[in-house]
């Protein structure tokens, strides 16, 4: 059994170093283990111009100690406003790659690209300049577990239309992505994170909720993780490290939010009324809430009535220290204050005597 | 458009009322909208004996106001220790149903049933006594999204072996469950929650992490929600309300834990070394971390080296206010303090000059 391991320092081909105090805190961890790292440009504001890129590189280098031999590989954000001329500026500024985030797909992806087709002149310029196109490969709006798979058609199209452009599918998380990258030319590769080689969706939601392994793309099924691990350990050069290490202050991550359960009681009928109405089946509501259960349990139908009326109201954020389902939601149906309760006392009496 | 709705009060056939102060807080919400509710027995300690059941009913009834006409329908927990004699005691105490939680499947399910077959005498007694068997239908240990589907074979078996036993699959969340319940006899039904008719997994993890809709079983795909909604609104009496309303104090739910990203940098190489070694491919580590990326990016291989050695150590819970990946984990590989850096200054020089 190997007891010592001597290897080259890593090149982390996908990292978030952030800015300011957080940058100063996280940089030493990377600088001590990596020789280089491809620094993502989704800062606030993002790295859009060559000046942004130079300034960001300077702010990183200022924090490096003399003994550090760490080289930040700089990227710019491919935005809807990016032009071929800007691509050339970035090249001159020493950019390594451009990173494209579909609009709204992850942290700080606001203002991202909505239609990837519109940027063909930009990809062309990147191809000509030898700049790598790094893709956050998810389609926003698609069901979370399918977002990456839905993106693969776009990847295939870009690979076909720009055969000389180097493209990296960042932080691949699915067996589908691995298969696709394997089938495409050698100009298409994928980074794999460390955490996606370890976790599945179960680590996020399978037991208690664990915000610390919540990320985009979300971890998938065990078979997907197995495919990533197989790719990572296959020796195929299409797959390499991009850690996607992404620090968030503990305040925005940490919580004891593990307990499982949704508190619907305060809004139960308004929710159901709205839901059934939206489905065009308000006439089925009462059977669902007040008949079928009784019949199944061989109980007489209850003889009490409750009223809702159409009035817009907003659910409180808490009831007695508990956050209700749909807190802050504006409902169209409201419980009427006066609900009739015929035979109320009689029913209660029956209940007590049955104990 | 209907502007007023007058319906019977609900029978909520699956509710968590908790105990003590929380019970006092949540009960009015249910009592004001429901005539009856089937009260779940996974309290702390659980409702196991007829005395437990009577005491719990009393504690609920003591909190009801004179004008309330709410009847709690009581349940007992079917435990590995439950006997046919205890079933008869529960019947005498006025129990409506017995609730079975597979071990470890949800909140307060510790000490649950590991082998459902061992309880056949109990189901037989329940069948004879006319007590309903309520099932939390998930198989623990299976991948989260498949847990309910994996349970359906057990449901079919129980329905076959106890044709006169009334069985409720609680809080169904999948199209598979709906299909199965539809195919089984009229003695098998399913409760549906309000929230599962509204949300999918995307509401939990699709954007920011939302602990307030995190529950067991976890919400599934849009097609599953559609199947639940179709069942709920179909008019088929096999499907009725069980809200599964489950209050947790805000402290155990609330947080700003939405930010997406995993902070791997402090432990990057120890994680990868462990991961590759476990996979039997430690020899592939360096290519993955330090070669393929460079080659793809057409960079010279870096000339710096880092060392890890086999030493057990535990990852800190925070680094500079950020929680790292695998915080608290005990690793077998540790970074050696002295890492060699040949050509360090030269590399840095090159980096700066390229800017």
Interface residues (C-beta under 8 A of the other chain):
Chain A: X2 X3 X4 X5 X6 X7 X8 X9 X10 X11 X12 X13 X15 X16 X22 X25 X26 X29 X30 X32 X33 X34 X35 X36 X54 X57 X58 X61 X64 X67 X68 X69 X70 X71 X72 X73 X74 X93 X94 X96 X106 X107 X132 X143 X144 X145 X166 X168 X189 X191 X192 X193 X194 X195 X197 X198 X200 X201 X202 X204 X205 X206 X209 X211 X212 X213 X214 X215 X216 X218 X221 X222 X229 X232 X233 X234 X235 X237 X238 X239 X240 X241 X242 X243 X244 X245 X246 X247 X248 X249 X250 X251 X252 X253 X254 X255 X256 X257 X258 X259 X260 X261 X262 X263 X264 X265 X266 X268 X269 X271 X272 X273 X275 X276 X279 X281 X282 X284 X285 X286 X287 X288 X289 X290 X291 X292 X293 X294 X295 X296 X297 X299 X301 X302 X303 X304 X305 X306 X307 X308 X309 X310 X318 X319 X320 X321 X322 X323 X325 X326 X327 X333 X335 X339 X341 X343 X344 X345 X347 X348 X350 X351 X352 X354 X355
Chain B: X1 X2 X3 X4 X5 X6 X7 X8 X9 X10 X11 X12 X13 X15 X16 X22 X25 X26 X29 X30 X32 X33 X34 X35 X36 X54 X57 X58 X61 X64 X66 X67 X68 X69 X70 X71 X72 X73 X74 X93 X94 X96 X106 X107 X132 X143 X144 X145 X166 X168 X189 X191 X192 X193 X194 X195 X197 X198 X200 X201 X202 X204 X205 X206 X209 X211 X212 X213 X214 X215 X216 X218 X221 X222 X229 X232 X233 X234 X235 X237 X238 X239 X240 X241 X242 X243 X244 X245 X246 X247 X248 X249 X250 X251 X252 X253 X254 X255 X256 X257 X258 X259 X260 X261 X262 X263 X264 X265 X266 X268 X269 X271 X272 X273 X275 X276 X279 X281 X282 X284 X285 X286 X287 X288 X289 X290 X291 X292 X293 X294 X295 X296 X297 X299 X301 X302 X303 X304 X305 X306 X307 X308 X309 X310 X318 X319 X320 X321 X322 X323 X325 X326 X327 X333 X335 X339 X341 X343 X344 X345 X347 X348 X350 X351 X352 X354 X355
